[in-house]
Amino acid sequence: MKGKGLISYEQFPVDPSITQGPYLSSEGPAFDAVSIFSFESQKDCEECWAIPEVVEDTAKCMDVETMIVLATER
């Protein structure tokens, strides 16, 4: 995605060794990671995620059916 509008990418995997705590459901963590994708604009973001090779690659590494997307600003 670099060169296609993505400015930066960070991934924070869930620590599977933490099995108890105030933020976990009784079934454990619902997701395996939090990923932050940064773009210059919403337009750049939408265009990048629509590129066929990005769509194809995303389907290989992410469960897009359960993925939650939140737009934020700094």
mmJSON file of the N, C-alpha and C atoms, coordinates in Angstrom:
{"data_MODEL":{"atom_site":{
"group_PDB":["ATOM","ATOM","ATOM","ATOM","ATOM","ATOM","ATOM","ATOM","ATOM","ATOM","ATOM","ATOM","ATOM","ATOM","ATOM","ATOM","ATOM","ATOM","ATOM","ATOM","ATOM","ATOM","ATOM","ATOM","ATOM","ATOM","ATOM","ATOM","ATOM","ATOM","ATOM","ATOM","ATOM","ATOM","ATOM","ATOM","ATOM","ATOM","ATOM","ATOM","ATOM","ATOM","ATOM","ATOM","ATOM","ATOM","ATOM","ATOM","ATOM","ATOM","ATOM","ATOM","ATOM","ATOM","ATOM","ATOM","ATOM","ATOM","ATOM","ATOM","ATOM","ATOM","ATOM","ATOM","ATOM","ATOM","ATOM","ATOM","ATOM","ATOM","ATOM","ATOM","ATOM","ATOM","ATOM","ATOM","ATOM","ATOM","ATOM","ATOM","ATOM","ATOM","ATOM","ATOM","ATOM","ATOM","ATOM","ATOM","ATOM","ATOM","ATOM","ATOM","ATOM","ATOM","ATOM","ATOM","ATOM","ATOM","ATOM","ATOM","ATOM","ATOM","ATOM","ATOM","ATOM","ATOM","ATOM","ATOM","ATOM","ATOM","ATOM","ATOM","ATOM","ATOM","ATOM","ATOM","ATOM","ATOM","ATOM","ATOM","ATOM","ATOM","ATOM","ATOM","ATOM","ATOM","ATOM","ATOM","ATOM","ATOM","ATOM","ATOM","ATOM","ATOM","ATOM","ATOM","ATOM","ATOM","ATOM","ATOM","ATOM","ATOM","ATOM","ATOM","ATOM","ATOM","ATOM","ATOM","ATOM","ATOM","ATOM","ATOM","ATOM","ATOM","ATOM","ATOM","ATOM","ATOM","ATOM","ATOM","ATOM","ATOM","ATOM","ATOM","ATOM","ATOM","ATOM","ATOM","ATOM","ATOM","ATOM","ATOM","ATOM","ATOM","ATOM","ATOM","ATOM","ATOM","ATOM","ATOM","ATOM","ATOM","ATOM","ATOM","ATOM","ATOM","ATOM","ATOM","ATOM","ATOM","ATOM","ATOM","ATOM","ATOM","ATOM","ATOM","ATOM","ATOM","ATOM","ATOM","ATOM","ATOM","ATOM","ATOM","ATOM","ATOM","ATOM","ATOM","ATOM","ATOM","ATOM","ATOM","ATOM","ATOM","ATOM","ATOM","ATOM","ATOM","ATOM","ATOM","ATOM","ATOM"],
"id":[1,2,3,4,5,6,7,8,9,10,11,12,13,14,15,16,17,18,19,20,21,22,23,24,25,26,27,28,29,30,31,32,33,34,35,36,37,38,39,40,41,42,43,44,45,46,47,48,49,50,51,52,53,54,55,56,57,58,59,60,61,62,63,64,65,66,67,68,69,70,71,72,73,74,75,76,77,78,79,80,81,82,83,84,85,86,87,88,89,90,91,92,93,94,95,96,97,98,99,100,101,102,103,104,105,106,107,108,109,110,111,112,113,114,115,116,117,118,119,120,121,122,123,124,125,126,127,128,129,130,131,132,133,134,135,136,137,138,139,140,141,142,143,144,145,146,147,148,149,150,151,152,153,154,155,156,157,158,159,160,161,162,163,164,165,166,167,168,169,170,171,172,173,174,175,176,177,178,179,180,181,182,183,184,185,186,187,188,189,190,191,192,193,194,195,196,197,198,199,200,201,202,203,204,205,206,207,208,209,210,211,212,213,214,215,216,217,218,219,220,221,222],
"type_symbol":["N","C","C","N","C","C","N","C","C","N","C","C","N","C","C","N","C","C","N","C","C","N","C","C","N","C","C","N","C","C","N","C","C","N","C","C","N","C","C","N","C","C","N","C","C","N","C","C","N","C","C","N","C","C","N","C","C","N","C","C","N","C","C","N","C","C","N","C","C","N","C","C","N","C","C","N","C","C","N","C","C","N","C","C","N","C","C","N","C","C","N","C","C","N","C","C","N","C","C","N","C","C","N","C","C","N","C","C","N","C","C","N","C","C","N","C","C","N","C","C","N","C","C","N","C","C","N","C","C","N","C","C","N","C","C","N","C","C","N","C","C","N","C","C","N","C","C","N","C","C","N","C","C","N","C","C","N","C","C","N","C","C","N","C","C","N","C","C","N","C","C","N","C","C","N","C","C","N","C","C","N","C","C","N","C","C","N","C","C","N","C","C","N","C","C","N","C","C","N","C","C","N","C","C","N","C","C","N","C","C","N","C","C","N","C","C","N","C","C","N","C","C"],
"label_atom_id":["N","CA","C","N","CA","C","N","CA","C","N","CA","C","N","CA","C","N","CA","C","N","CA","C","N","CA","C","N","CA","C","N","CA","C","N","CA","C","N","CA","C","N","CA","C","N","CA","C","N","CA","C","N","CA","C","N","CA","C","N","CA","C","N","CA","C","N","CA","C","N","CA","C","N","CA","C","N","CA","C","N","CA","C","N","CA","C","N","CA","C","N","CA","C","N","CA","C","N","CA","C","N","CA","C","N","CA","C","N","CA","C","N","CA","C","N","CA","C","N","CA","C","N","CA","C","N","CA","C","N","CA","C","N","CA","C","N","CA","C","N","CA","C","N","CA","C","N","CA","C","N","CA","C","N","CA","C","N","CA","C","N","CA","C","N","CA","C","N","CA","C","N","CA","C","N","CA","C","N","CA","C","N","CA","C","N","CA","C","N","CA","C","N","CA","C","N","CA","C","N","CA","C","N","CA","C","N","CA","C","N","CA","C","N","CA","C","N","CA","C","N","CA","C","N","CA","C","N","CA","C","N","CA","C","N","CA","C","N","CA","C","N","CA","C","N","CA","C","N","CA","C","N","CA","C","N","CA","C"],
"label_alt_id":[null,null,null,null,null,null,null,null,null,null,null,null,null,null,null,null,null,null,null,null,null,null,null,null,null,null,null,null,null,null,null,null,null,null,null,null,null,null,null,null,null,null,null,null,null,null,null,null,null,null,null,null,null,null,null,null,null,null,null,null,null,null,null,null,null,null,null,null,null,null,null,null,null,null,null,null,null,null,null,null,null,null,null,null,null,null,null,null,null,null,null,null,null,null,null,null,null,null,null,null,null,null,null,null,null,null,null,null,null,null,null,null,null,null,null,null,null,null,null,null,null,null,null,null,null,null,null,null,null,null,null,null,null,null,null,null,null,null,null,null,null,null,null,null,null,null,null,null,null,null,null,null,null,null,null,null,null,null,null,null,null,null,null,null,null,null,null,null,null,null,null,null,null,null,null,null,null,null,null,null,null,null,null,null,null,null,null,null,null,null,null,null,null,null,null,null,null,null,null,null,null,null,null,null,null,null,null,null,null,null,null,null,null,null,null,null,null,null,null,null,null,null],
"label_comp_id":["MET","MET","MET","LYS","LYS","LYS","GLY","GLY","GLY","LYS","LYS","LYS","GLY","GLY","GLY","LEU","LEU","LEU","ILE","ILE","ILE","SER","SER","SER","TYR","TYR","TYR","GLU","GLU","GLU","GLN","GLN","GLN","PHE","PHE","PHE","PRO","PRO","PRO","VAL","VAL","VAL","ASP","ASP","ASP","PRO","PRO","PRO","SER","SER","SER","ILE","ILE","ILE","THR","THR","THR","GLN","GLN","GLN","GLY","GLY","GLY","PRO","PRO","PRO","TYR","TYR","TYR","LEU","LEU","LEU","SER","SER","SER","SER","SER","SER","GLU","GLU","GLU","GLY","GLY","GLY","PRO","PRO","PRO","ALA","ALA","ALA","PHE","PHE","PHE","ASP","ASP","ASP","ALA","ALA","ALA","VAL","VAL","VAL","SER","SER","SER","ILE","ILE","ILE","PHE","PHE","PHE","SER","SER","SER","PHE","PHE","PHE","GLU","GLU","GLU","SER","SER","SER","GLN","GLN","GLN","LYS","LYS","LYS","ASP","ASP","ASP","CYS","CYS","CYS","GLU","GLU","GLU","GLU","GLU","GLU","CYS","CYS","CYS","TRP","TRP","TRP","ALA","ALA","ALA","ILE","ILE","ILE","PRO","PRO","PRO","GLU","GLU","GLU","VAL","VAL","VAL","VAL","VAL","VAL","GLU","GLU","GLU","ASP","ASP","ASP","THR","THR","THR","ALA","ALA","ALA","LYS","LYS","LYS","CYS","CYS","CYS","MET","MET","MET","ASP","ASP","ASP","VAL","VAL","VAL","GLU","GLU","GLU","THR","THR","THR","MET","MET","MET","ILE","ILE","ILE","VAL","VAL","VAL","LEU","LEU","LEU","ALA","ALA","ALA","THR","THR","THR","GLU","GLU","GLU","ARG","ARG","ARG"],
"label_asym_id":["A","A","A","A","A","A","A","A","A","A","A","A","A","A","A","A","A","A","A","A","A","A","A","A","A","A","A","A","A","A","A","A","A","A","A","A","A","A","A","A","A","A","A","A","A","A","A","A","A","A","A","A","A","A","A","A","A","A","A","A","A","A","A","A","A","A","A","A","A","A","A","A","A","A","A","A","A","A","A","A","A","A","A","A","A","A","A","A","A","A","A","A","A","A","A","A","A","A","A","A","A","A","A","A","A","A","A","A","A","A","A","A","A","A","A","A","A","A","A","A","A","A","A","A","A","A","A","A","A","A","A","A","A","A","A","A","A","A","A","A","A","A","A","A","A","A","A","A","A","A","A","A","A","A","A","A","A","A","A","A","A","A","A","A","A","A","A","A","A","A","A","A","A","A","A","A","A","A","A","A","A","A","A","A","A","A","A","A","A","A","A","A","A","A","A","A","A","A","A","A","A","A","A","A","A","A","A","A","A","A","A","A","A","A","A","A","A","A","A","A","A","A"],
"label_entity_id":["1","1","1","1","1","1","1","1","1","1","1","1","1","1","1","1","1","1","1","1","1","1","1","1","1","1","1","1","1","1","1","1","1","1","1","1","1","1","1","1","1","1","1","1","1","1","1","1","1","1","1","1","1","1","1","1","1","1","1","1","1","1","1","1","1","1","1","1","1","1","1","1","1","1","1","1","1","1","1","1","1","1","1","1","1","1","1","1","1","1","1","1","1","1","1","1","1","1","1","1","1","1","1","1","1","1","1","1","1","1","1","1","1","1","1","1","1","1","1","1","1","1","1","1","1","1","1","1","1","1","1","1","1","1","1","1","1","1","1","1","1","1","1","1","1","1","1","1","1","1","1","1","1","1","1","1","1","1","1","1","1","1","1","1","1","1","1","1","1","1","1","1","1","1","1","1","1","1","1","1","1","1","1","1","1","1","1","1","1","1","1","1","1","1","1","1","1","1","1","1","1","1","1","1","1","1","1","1","1","1","1","1","1","1","1","1","1","1","1","1","1","1"],
"label_seq_id":[1,1,1,2,2,2,3,3,3,4,4,4,5,5,5,6,6,6,7,7,7,8,8,8,9,9,9,10,10,10,11,11,11,12,12,12,13,13,13,14,14,14,15,15,15,16,16,16,17,17,17,18,18,18,19,19,19,20,20,20,21,21,21,22,22,22,23,23,23,24,24,24,25,25,25,26,26,26,27,27,27,28,28,28,29,29,29,30,30,30,31,31,31,32,32,32,33,33,33,34,34,34,35,35,35,36,36,36,37,37,37,38,38,38,39,39,39,40,40,40,41,41,41,42,42,42,43,43,43,44,44,44,45,45,45,46,46,46,47,47,47,48,48,48,49,49,49,50,50,50,51,51,51,52,52,52,53,53,53,54,54,54,55,55,55,56,56,56,57,57,57,58,58,58,59,59,59,60,60,60,61,61,61,62,62,62,63,63,63,64,64,64,65,65,65,66,66,66,67,67,67,68,68,68,69,69,69,70,70,70,71,71,71,72,72,72,73,73,73,74,74,74],
"pdbx_PDB_ins_code":[null,null,null,null,null,null,null,null,null,null,null,null,null,null,null,null,null,null,null,null,null,null,null,null,null,null,null,null,null,null,null,null,null,null,null,null,null,null,null,null,null,null,null,null,null,null,null,null,null,null,null,null,null,null,null,null,null,null,null,null,null,null,null,null,null,null,null,null,null,null,null,null,null,null,null,null,null,null,null,null,null,null,null,null,null,null,null,null,null,null,null,null,null,null,null,null,null,null,null,null,null,null,null,null,null,null,null,null,null,null,null,null,null,null,null,null,null,null,null,null,null,null,null,null,null,null,null,null,null,null,null,null,null,null,null,null,null,null,null,null,null,null,null,null,null,null,null,null,null,null,null,null,null,null,null,null,null,null,null,null,null,null,null,null,null,null,null,null,null,null,null,null,null,null,null,null,null,null,null,null,null,null,null,null,null,null,null,null,null,null,null,null,null,null,null,null,null,null,null,null,null,null,null,null,null,null,null,null,null,null,null,null,null,null,null,null,null,null,null,null,null,null],
"Cartn_x":[0.815,0.0,0.863,2.142,3.058,3.101,3.123,3.114,1.726,0.735,-0.643,-1.537,-0.917,-1.684,-1.467,-0.895,-0.662,0.55,0.39,1.496,2.247,1.497,2.141,1.19,1.777,1.031,1.675,0.854,1.321,0.367,0.926,0.086,0.461,-0.555,-0.381,-1.103,-0.374,-1.012,-1.525,-2.629,-3.17,-2.242,-1.975,-1.125,-1.979,-1.829,-2.679,-2.398,-1.279,-0.977,-1.825,-2.424,-3.297,-4.699,-5.124,-6.408,-7.46,-7.068,-8.023,-7.827,-8.862,-8.745,-10.049,-10.101,-11.349,-11.792,-10.914,-11.267,-11.502,-11.467,-11.677,-13.06,-13.672,-14.926,-14.576,-15.558,-15.315,-14.772,-14.968,-14.461,-13.042,-12.485,-11.15,-11.228,-10.085,-10.097,-10.885,-11.634,-12.45,-11.63,-10.453,-9.642,-8.196,-7.417,-6.014,-5.056,-5.539,-4.653,-5.458,-4.787,-5.289,-4.294,-4.796,-3.927,-4.31,-3.292,-3.527,-2.936,-3.796,-3.405,-3.596,-2.566,-2.664,-2.599,-3.517,-3.609,-3.682,-3.31,-3.371,-4.819,-5.72,-7.119,-8.042,-9.308,-10.293,-10.333,-10.199,-10.193,-9.042,-7.833,-6.681,-6.943,-7.545,-7.86,-8.823,-9.915,-10.92,-10.352,-9.549,-8.955,-7.976,-7.181,-6.209,-6.91,-7.912,-8.61,-9.398,-9.623,-10.37,-9.465,-8.143,-7.216,-7.333,-7.574,-7.784,-6.702,-5.44,-4.388,-4.436,-4.86,-4.995,-6.183,-7.289,-8.468,-8.098,-7.378,-6.975,-6.041,-5.048,-4.094,-4.771,-5.675,-6.397,-7.204,-7.838,-8.641,-7.788,-6.498,-5.595,-5.196,-5.126,-4.587,-5.577,-6.733,-7.692,-9.062,-9.79,-11.169,-12.046,-12.294,-13.028,-14.487,-15.0,-16.378,-16.524,-15.46,-15.534,-14.709,-13.988,-13.127,-13.972,-13.486,-14.135,-13.244,-13.816,-13.059,-13.566,-12.634,-12.973,-12.144,-12.774,-12.056,-11.759,-10.518,-10.121,-9.289,-9.018,-8.129,-7.174,-5.998,-5.049,-5.304],
"Cartn_y":[-1.191,0.0,1.261,1.103,2.245,2.671,3.962,4.462,4.504,4.051,4.051,4.897,5.792,6.685,6.45,5.306,5.01,5.78,6.506,7.252,6.369,5.694,4.819,3.708,2.661,1.495,0.989,0.752,0.173,-0.955,-2.04,-3.142,-3.473,-3.651,-3.977,-5.285,-6.419,-7.717,-7.815,-8.504,-8.782,-9.785,-9.583,-10.493,-11.67,-12.862,-14.0,-14.55,-14.134,-14.623,-13.925,-12.795,-12.085,-12.668,-13.402,-14.103,-13.563,-12.6,-12.023,-10.51,-9.812,-8.37,-7.675,-6.401,-5.661,-5.427,-5.624,-5.317,-6.555,-7.739,-8.976,-9.54,-10.094,-10.807,-12.178,-12.893,-14.216,-15.183,-14.89,-15.729,-15.342,-14.311,-13.86,-12.719,-12.321,-11.193,-11.528,-10.554,-10.757,-10.617,-9.981,-9.734,-10.107,-10.268,-10.658,-9.475,-8.306,-7.146,-5.871,-4.768,-3.448,-2.906,-2.494,-1.958,-0.514,0.324,1.734,2.048,2.423,2.821,4.323,5.066,6.528,6.976,7.859,8.427,9.945,10.638,12.095,12.592,11.847,12.279,11.065,11.289,10.216,9.737,10.666,10.311,9.36,9.681,8.795,7.415,7.386,6.12,5.287,5.885,5.169,4.68,5.509,5.104,3.954,4.004,2.944,1.617,1.617,0.372,-0.193,0.601,0.138,-0.436,-0.309,-0.84,-2.365,-2.983,-4.435,-5.258,-4.919,-5.7,-5.532,-4.355,-4.134,-4.945,-4.947,-5.729,-7.212,-7.702,-9.111,-9.459,-8.622,-8.874,-8.797,-7.843,-7.686,-8.942,-9.512,-10.721,-11.897,-11.883,-12.967,-12.847,-11.617,-11.448,-10.94,-10.487,-9.94,-10.554,-10.704,-11.169,-9.927,-9.549,-8.304,-8.379,-9.597,-9.747,-9.306,-9.466,-9.092,-7.86,-7.334,-6.177,-4.948,-4.176,-2.938,-1.79,-0.83,0.317,1.573,2.342,3.592,4.705,5.713,6.871,7.82,8.251,9.156,10.298,11.278,12.375,12.593,13.146,13.492,14.904],
"Cartn_z":[0.0,0.0,0.0,0.357,0.257,-1.202,-1.432,-2.796,-3.401,-2.651,-3.132,-2.227,-1.455,-0.589,0.892,1.253,2.667,3.161,4.27,4.871,5.866,6.744,7.72,8.134,8.698,9.157,10.441,11.45,12.703,13.081,13.623,14.088,15.522,16.346,17.748,18.029,18.002,18.258,19.698,19.861,21.183,21.859,23.134,23.903,24.375,23.764,24.134,25.532,26.148,27.494,28.559,28.198,29.148,28.993,29.986,29.893,30.845,31.679,32.614,32.654,33.005,33.158,32.856,33.155,33.024,31.577,30.611,29.224,28.383,28.978,28.233,28.513,27.482,27.702,28.282,28.733,29.303,28.259,26.976,25.892,25.472,26.072,25.698,24.703,24.139,23.2,21.929,21.454,20.254,18.967,19.06,17.877,18.155,17.109,17.29,17.22,16.761,16.666,16.442,16.711,16.334,15.321,14.171,13.115,12.843,12.66,12.369,10.998,10.085,8.738,8.643,8.273,8.186,6.729,6.381,5.039,5.159,4.109,4.094,4.139,3.492,3.443,3.346,3.588,3.44,1.992,1.063,-0.363,-0.676,-0.176,-0.39,0.196,1.377,2.038,1.19,0.782,-0.003,-1.334,-1.982,-3.261,-3.081,-2.015,-1.76,-1.491,-0.621,-0.28,-1.452,-2.501,-3.677,-4.773,-4.645,-5.647,-5.645,-6.804,-6.847,-6.143,-6.305,-5.64,-4.124,-3.638,-2.197,-1.674,-2.414,-2.037,-1.949,-2.93,-2.973,-1.81,-1.568,-0.486,0.88,1.044,2.296,2.617,1.614,1.816,2.276,1.955,2.364,3.832,4.375,5.733,6.76,6.35,7.311,7.085,8.162,8.067,7.913,6.681,6.429,6.878,7.097,7.581,9.037,9.839,11.252,11.581,10.596,10.807,11.169,12.125,12.513,12.06,11.353,10.85,11.547,12.1,12.762,12.146,11.624,11.077,12.238,12.326,13.406,12.851,13.672,13.331,14.478,14.172,15.238,15.668],
"occupancy":[1.0,1.0,1.0,1.0,1.0,1.0,1.0,1.0,1.0,1.0,1.0,1.0,1.0,1.0,1.0,1.0,1.0,1.0,1.0,1.0,1.0,1.0,1.0,1.0,1.0,1.0,1.0,1.0,1.0,1.0,1.0,1.0,1.0,1.0,1.0,1.0,1.0,1.0,1.0,1.0,1.0,1.0,1.0,1.0,1.0,1.0,1.0,1.0,1.0,1.0,1.0,1.0,1.0,1.0,1.0,1.0,1.0,1.0,1.0,1.0,1.0,1.0,1.0,1.0,1.0,1.0,1.0,1.0,1.0,1.0,1.0,1.0,1.0,1.0,1.0,1.0,1.0,1.0,1.0,1.0,1.0,1.0,1.0,1.0,1.0,1.0,1.0,1.0,1.0,1.0,1.0,1.0,1.0,1.0,1.0,1.0,1.0,1.0,1.0,1.0,1.0,1.0,1.0,1.0,1.0,1.0,1.0,1.0,1.0,1.0,1.0,1.0,1.0,1.0,1.0,1.0,1.0,1.0,1.0,1.0,1.0,1.0,1.0,1.0,1.0,1.0,1.0,1.0,1.0,1.0,1.0,1.0,1.0,1.0,1.0,1.0,1.0,1.0,1.0,1.0,1.0,1.0,1.0,1.0,1.0,1.0,1.0,1.0,1.0,1.0,1.0,1.0,1.0,1.0,1.0,1.0,1.0,1.0,1.0,1.0,1.0,1.0,1.0,1.0,1.0,1.0,1.0,1.0,1.0,1.0,1.0,1.0,1.0,1.0,1.0,1.0,1.0,1.0,1.0,1.0,1.0,1.0,1.0,1.0,1.0,1.0,1.0,1.0,1.0,1.0,1.0,1.0,1.0,1.0,1.0,1.0,1.0,1.0,1.0,1.0,1.0,1.0,1.0,1.0,1.0,1.0,1.0,1.0,1.0,1.0,1.0,1.0,1.0,1.0,1.0,1.0,1.0,1.0,1.0,1.0,1.0,1.0],
"B_iso_or_equiv":[0.0,0.0,0.0,0.0,0.0,0.0,0.0,0.0,0.0,0.0,0.0,0.0,0.0,0.0,0.0,0.0,0.0,0.0,0.0,0.0,0.0,0.0,0.0,0.0,0.0,0.0,0.0,0.0,0.0,0.0,0.0,0.0,0.0,0.0,0.0,0.0,0.0,0.0,0.0,0.0,0.0,0.0,0.0,0.0,0.0,0.0,0.0,0.0,0.0,0.0,0.0,0.0,0.0,0.0,0.0,0.0,0.0,0.0,0.0,0.0,0.0,0.0,0.0,0.0,0.0,0.0,0.0,0.0,0.0,0.0,0.0,0.0,0.0,0.0,0.0,0.0,0.0,0.0,0.0,0.0,0.0,0.0,0.0,0.0,0.0,0.0,0.0,0.0,0.0,0.0,0.0,0.0,0.0,0.0,0.0,0.0,0.0,0.0,0.0,0.0,0.0,0.0,0.0,0.0,0.0,0.0,0.0,0.0,0.0,0.0,0.0,0.0,0.0,0.0,0.0,0.0,0.0,0.0,0.0,0.0,0.0,0.0,0.0,0.0,0.0,0.0,0.0,0.0,0.0,0.0,0.0,0.0,0.0,0.0,0.0,0.0,0.0,0.0,0.0,0.0,0.0,0.0,0.0,0.0,0.0,0.0,0.0,0.0,0.0,0.0,0.0,0.0,0.0,0.0,0.0,0.0,0.0,0.0,0.0,0.0,0.0,0.0,0.0,0.0,0.0,0.0,0.0,0.0,0.0,0.0,0.0,0.0,0.0,0.0,0.0,0.0,0.0,0.0,0.0,0.0,0.0,0.0,0.0,0.0,0.0,0.0,0.0,0.0,0.0,0.0,0.0,0.0,0.0,0.0,0.0,0.0,0.0,0.0,0.0,0.0,0.0,0.0,0.0,0.0,0.0,0.0,0.0,0.0,0.0,0.0,0.0,0.0,0.0,0.0,0.0,0.0,0.0,0.0,0.0,0.0,0.0,0.0],
"pdbx_formal_charge":[null,null,null,null,null,null,null,null,null,null,null,null,null,null,null,null,null,null,null,null,null,null,null,null,null,null,null,null,null,null,null,null,null,null,null,null,null,null,null,null,null,null,null,null,null,null,null,null,null,null,null,null,null,null,null,null,null,null,null,null,null,null,null,null,null,null,null,null,null,null,null,null,null,null,null,null,null,null,null,null,null,null,null,null,null,null,null,null,null,null,null,null,null,null,null,null,null,null,null,null,null,null,null,null,null,null,null,null,null,null,null,null,null,null,null,null,null,null,null,null,null,null,null,null,null,null,null,null,null,null,null,null,null,null,null,null,null,null,null,null,null,null,null,null,null,null,null,null,null,null,null,null,null,null,null,null,null,null,null,null,null,null,null,null,null,null,null,null,null,null,null,null,null,null,null,null,null,null,null,null,null,null,null,null,null,null,null,null,null,null,null,null,null,null,null,null,null,null,null,null,null,null,null,null,null,null,null,null,null,null,null,null,null,null,null,null,null,null,null,null,null,null],
"auth_seq_id":[1,1,1,2,2,2,3,3,3,4,4,4,5,5,5,6,6,6,7,7,7,8,8,8,9,9,9,10,10,10,11,11,11,12,12,12,13,13,13,14,14,14,15,15,15,16,16,16,17,17,17,18,18,18,19,19,19,20,20,20,21,21,21,22,22,22,23,23,23,24,24,24,25,25,25,26,26,26,27,27,27,28,28,28,29,29,29,30,30,30,31,31,31,32,32,32,33,33,33,34,34,34,35,35,35,36,36,36,37,37,37,38,38,38,39,39,39,40,40,40,41,41,41,42,42,42,43,43,43,44,44,44,45,45,45,46,46,46,47,47,47,48,48,48,49,49,49,50,50,50,51,51,51,52,52,52,53,53,53,54,54,54,55,55,55,56,56,56,57,57,57,58,58,58,59,59,59,60,60,60,61,61,61,62,62,62,63,63,63,64,64,64,65,65,65,66,66,66,67,67,67,68,68,68,69,69,69,70,70,70,71,71,71,72,72,72,73,73,73,74,74,74],
"auth_comp_id":["MET","MET","MET","LYS","LYS","LYS","GLY","GLY","GLY","LYS","LYS","LYS","GLY","GLY","GLY","LEU","LEU","LEU","ILE","ILE","ILE","SER","SER","SER","TYR","TYR","TYR","GLU","GLU","GLU","GLN","GLN","GLN","PHE","PHE","PHE","PRO","PRO","PRO","VAL","VAL","VAL","ASP","ASP","ASP","PRO","PRO","PRO","SER","SER","SER","ILE","ILE","ILE","THR","THR","THR","GLN","GLN","GLN","GLY","GLY","GLY","PRO","PRO","PRO","TYR","TYR","TYR","LEU","LEU","LEU","SER","SER","SER","SER","SER","SER","GLU","GLU","GLU","GLY","GLY","GLY","PRO","PRO","PRO","ALA","ALA","ALA","PHE","PHE","PHE","ASP","ASP","ASP","ALA","ALA","ALA","VAL","VAL","VAL","SER","SER","SER","ILE","ILE","ILE","PHE","PHE","PHE","SER","SER","SER","PHE","PHE","PHE","GLU","GLU","GLU","SER","SER","SER","GLN","GLN","GLN","LYS","LYS","LYS","ASP","ASP","ASP","CYS","CYS","CYS","GLU","GLU","GLU","GLU","GLU","GLU","CYS","CYS","CYS","TRP","TRP","TRP","ALA","ALA","ALA","ILE","ILE","ILE","PRO","PRO","PRO","GLU","GLU","GLU","VAL","VAL","VAL","VAL","VAL","VAL","GLU","GLU","GLU","ASP","ASP","ASP","THR","THR","THR","ALA","ALA","ALA","LYS","LYS","LYS","CYS","CYS","CYS","MET","MET","MET","ASP","ASP","ASP","VAL","VAL","VAL","GLU","GLU","GLU","THR","THR","THR","MET","MET","MET","ILE","ILE","ILE","VAL","VAL","VAL","LEU","LEU","LEU","ALA","ALA","ALA","THR","THR","THR","GLU","GLU","GLU","ARG","ARG","ARG"],
"auth_asym_id":["A","A","A","A","A","A","A","A","A","A","A","A","A","A","A","A","A","A","A","A","A","A","A","A","A","A","A","A","A","A","A","A","A","A","A","A","A","A","A","A","A","A","A","A","A","A","A","A","A","A","A","A","A","A","A","A","A","A","A","A","A","A","A","A","A","A","A","A","A","A","A","A","A","A","A","A","A","A","A","A","A","A","A","A","A","A","A","A","A","A","A","A","A","A","A","A","A","A","A","A","A","A","A","A","A","A","A","A","A","A","A","A","A","A","A","A","A","A","A","A","A","A","A","A","A","A","A","A","A","A","A","A","A","A","A","A","A","A","A","A","A","A","A","A","A","A","A","A","A","A","A","A","A","A","A","A","A","A","A","A","A","A","A","A","A","A","A","A","A","A","A","A","A","A","A","A","A","A","A","A","A","A","A","A","A","A","A","A","A","A","A","A","A","A","A","A","A","A","A","A","A","A","A","A","A","A","A","A","A","A","A","A","A","A","A","A","A","A","A","A","A","A"],
"auth_atom_id":["N","CA","C","N","CA","C","N","CA","C","N","CA","C","N","CA","C","N","CA","C","N","CA","C","N","CA","C","N","CA","C","N","CA","C","N","CA","C","N","CA","C","N","CA","C","N","CA","C","N","CA","C","N","CA","C","N","CA","C","N","CA","C","N","CA","C","N","CA","C","N","CA","C","N","CA","C","N","CA","C","N","CA","C","N","CA","C","N","CA","C","N","CA","C","N","CA","C","N","CA","C","N","CA","C","N","CA","C","N","CA","C","N","CA","C","N","CA","C","N","CA","C","N","CA","C","N","CA","C","N","CA","C","N","CA","C","N","CA","C","N","CA","C","N","CA","C","N","CA","C","N","CA","C","N","CA","C","N","CA","C","N","CA","C","N","CA","C","N","CA","C","N","CA","C","N","CA","C","N","CA","C","N","CA","C","N","CA","C","N","CA","C","N","CA","C","N","CA","C","N","CA","C","N","CA","C","N","CA","C","N","CA","C","N","CA","C","N","CA","C","N","CA","C","N","CA","C","N","CA","C","N","CA","C","N","CA","C","N","CA","C","N","CA","C","N","CA","C","N","CA","C","N","CA","C","N","CA","C"],
"pdbx_PDB_model_num":[1,1,1,1,1,1,1,1,1,1,1,1,1,1,1,1,1,1,1,1,1,1,1,1,1,1,1,1,1,1,1,1,1,1,1,1,1,1,1,1,1,1,1,1,1,1,1,1,1,1,1,1,1,1,1,1,1,1,1,1,1,1,1,1,1,1,1,1,1,1,1,1,1,1,1,1,1,1,1,1,1,1,1,1,1,1,1,1,1,1,1,1,1,1,1,1,1,1,1,1,1,1,1,1,1,1,1,1,1,1,1,1,1,1,1,1,1,1,1,1,1,1,1,1,1,1,1,1,1,1,1,1,1,1,1,1,1,1,1,1,1,1,1,1,1,1,1,1,1,1,1,1,1,1,1,1,1,1,1,1,1,1,1,1,1,1,1,1,1,1,1,1,1,1,1,1,1,1,1,1,1,1,1,1,1,1,1,1,1,1,1,1,1,1,1,1,1,1,1,1,1,1,1,1,1,1,1,1,1,1,1,1,1,1,1,1,1,1,1,1,1,1]
}}}
